[in-house]
Amino acid sequence: MQLLAFLQILACCVLLVLGNVEKTIFLGPELIRVPQQHPNLQDLFLDTLSPSTSTLRLKLPAAFSKPNAERGEASWFLLDGLRQHQRYEVRLCWAATQPTSFNFDLFTLNEVFNTPSIITSLAVYSESRQDYPSVINTPRPASAGADPVSILFLRVEASADYFTTNKTLMQNVPPVNVDIILDPYVFGVFPRSLAPTAAYLVIIAVLAWYLSGYIWQRLHQIAQESSGKDAPFNTSTASGRKTKVI
Ligand SMILES: *[C@@H]1O[C@H](CO)[C@@H](O)[C@H](O)[C@H]1NC(C)=O
C-alpha cells in the first residue's frame, strides 16, 4: 500500500517535470550534396545544432496564437553534421515561470525548398536575423564543405500560454529563455546525455545493496545480543516464541 502511494507521488513528479520539456525523436536522413554557391545555407543565418555544438541557450520569440499563426512565432534551426540512420532526439527545456507551448517540425532540405508555405516561413525568419550578425562562435558547419552531409531543418513554434491582467504582458510576449539540446541515442536505445545518470543510478543501487546487507546484519546481531539478556519478553526470536506457547 505504501509502495503504491509512493509510486503515485513519483508519477505526479514525473509529469510535472515533463511539463517543461518538449522533444522529438528522429533518424539522421540520407546524405545529400548541399549547393555551395551563394545564396547557400550559411546565408540563412540560422543557429546550428551539430554533434560538436549540441546545446544552444537562447531567447526564443513567442506570441499568442492568432488566426493566421495559430501555433505562435516560428524560429528555425539547422541540424548539421548528423550521421545518416542514427537515432537522435532534440529537446527543448524552458522555465515554468514562462508558460509557453512549443511545436516541433523537422524538414529535409528538399521538403523546405519544394514547399512554398514552408520556404516562406523560413525566409521571414531568416530575414529577421540578417540584422543580428551571428554572435555565437560556432565551428565551421559540416554543410559548408563539399562532401555530402546529413542535415535537417528544425522549426520551433512558440505560443504564449498564459493569461494575466497586466496589459503590457498581454500585448508584448517576452522572449522565452530556452535550452535546445541535440542528443544522439546510444545503441538506438537511450539518449547519450542520460548515460552518466544511468551509471550513477547503477552505482547507487549496488552500494545500497551491500550497505543494506551490512545494516541488516548489524541489526540482527544487536537483536540477538539483547534477546540473550531478556529472552522471555522478546517475541521475535525462537526462544521467545517458545516461552509464549508454553
Ligand atoms: C507588467 O509587466 C511588466 C513586465 O513584467 C512589468 O514591468 C510591469 O511593472 C507590470 N505592470 C503592472 C501594473 O504590474
The ligand as a Gaussian input file, in Angstrom:
#p B3LYP/6-31G(d) Opt

LIG

0 1
 C        3.529000      44.374000     -16.132000
 O        4.621000      43.543000     -16.514000
 C        5.794000      44.258000     -16.829000
 C        6.809000      43.254000     -17.372000
 O        6.978000      42.186000     -16.498000
 C        6.296000      44.991000     -15.601000
 O        7.471000      45.705000     -15.916000
 C        5.208000      45.924000     -15.118000
 O        5.612000      46.533000     -13.916000
 C        3.896000      45.184000     -14.904000
 N        2.828000      46.136000     -14.629000
 C        1.996000      46.006000     -13.590000
 C        0.926000      47.027000     -13.467000
 O        2.096000      45.095000     -12.785000

